[in-house]
Amino acid sequence: MAYRETEKMRLRKAAARQRIAECTYQCVAEGGFRNAKITRIAQLAGVATGSIYRHFESKEDLFAEIFRVATQREIDKVVEALAIPGSAIDRLEKALQQFAERALKGPVMAWSLIAEPVDPKVEEERLAYRKAYADLFEQAIREGITEGCIPDQNARQSSTCLVGAIAESLVGPLSPTQNEQATTNETDNNDPLVNTIIRFCIQGLTGTRR
């Protein structure tokens, strides 16, 4: 007779998998992917190291899932910002502000998602989510063109430029070295940087200052 997994066993396995994922997320948030060691994750999750590979084929698969979960949370926030009442420019400003402020408030995780050197499998996820951000911005730009608040332009190319500009502008401030200095100097006022990012992006889209 073939072995049939019981519902209780399925729930137990699902709970263990979820616990491993949550502990991995915690490790990445604290020290990036480079410091998320399997031994540490297993210790936090209360499982044997080998048990992790019964739920995830490899460390790369585990990290790719954590990348998807973490990035989707950020995308959801951008979606919320783009859904506020107002013109397309107002909504884009809010989305850019949301993206930048959340990154600067959680610099370790943001660095991991935006710029940390990662395995090819995780890098594939990074490219996919950069496209997802671009798709959201493209739709808002098209709406702005229709409304007349954004000049006619190639919305696809402009949205890609937006993603590149905001990501590149945050690389330096989010870098581990910069964060250590900021912690030491207790300088956490990021308003000027956020305002500069928004102003640069909106001026690039509209050709006018805000």
Sequence and secondary structure as in RCSB ss.txt:
>XXXX:A:sequence
MAYRETEKMRLRKAAARQRIAECTYQCVAEGGFRNAKITRIAQLAGVATGSIYRHFESKEDLFAEIFRVATQREI
DKVVEALAIPGSAIDRLEKALQQFAERALKGPVMAWSLIAEPVDPKVEEERLAYRKAYADLFEQAIREGITEGCI
PDQNARQSSTCLVGAIAESLVGPLSPTQNEQATTNETDNNDPLVNTIIRFCIQGLTGTRR
>XXXX:A:secstr
      HHHHHHHHHHHHHHHHHHHHHHHHH GGG  HHHHHHHHTS HHHHHHHSSSHHHHHHHHHHHHHHHHH
HHHHHHHTSSS HHHHHHHHHHHHHHHHHHSHHHHHHHHTS   HHHHHHHHHHHHHHHHHHHHHHHHHHHHTSS
 S  HHHHHHHHHHHHHHHHHHHHSHHHHHHHHHHT    HHHHHHHHHHHHHHHHSS  
